[in-house]
Every structure is written in C-alpha cells, then in structure tokens.
Amino acid sequence: MKNCAFGAAVIGALAAGGLGLASAAQTSAAPTATTAAETIATLQANGYRVILNKVGAEPLSECSVVAIRPGRAITDIVTAGGGDTKSEILYTTAYVDVRCPSATP
C-alpha cells in the first residue's frame, strides 16, 4: 500500500513539475520542460517499469511526453513467518505516451 501511494505521488509530482502534460484526448503535444527520455529515466530510477506508447520516428531525446498514466502493481505471494503468506509488490508499471516531431497531428 505504501508503494502505491508513493507511486501516485511520483507520477503526480512529475505531472506538476512542469512537464506540461496534456490529456490523452488532446491531439497535439504540449511543450515540456524535459524530454521523454529524461521523464522515462526518472520513472525508472524511482522503480517503475515503463510501458511506452510512442508516435513518431525520432529518438526519445527529441520527443515530448503527452501523458503519464499509473499502471498496476505487479505482486507475488511470498511466505511469511509461521507459514503465513503475504502479497509483496515486485514493481509498479507506468504508462508514458510520447509524441515526436514527425508525428502528424
């Protein structure tokens, strides 16, 4: 539970931190303060497995983030003391939508 709350806070901080994120329904990319590559690296550094949805052919360093959406936590059942079991979070996914300059609106 603690990891899920932290995950939501990280994604929220990235959104509020000047990324200029647009809604998924918006057709044109908004200007961003960081590149898609930097955003993805930040999420990965915070333990997220990033699932990328990219439109365009340029490298990520030239593309803009359109949206960041939280994914689900991937869990495993592990044995706790006394033969009990508990659910342990292995990692949490984050979906990143990216648009590159070559993509037509």
Secondary structure as UniProt FT lines:
FT   HELIX           2..16
FT   TURN            17..18
FT   TURN            24..25
FT   HELIX           36..45
FT   TURN            46..47
FT   STRAND          48..55
FT   HELIX           60..62
FT   STRAND          64..79
FT   HELIX           81..83
FT   STRAND          85..99
FT   TURN            101..102
//
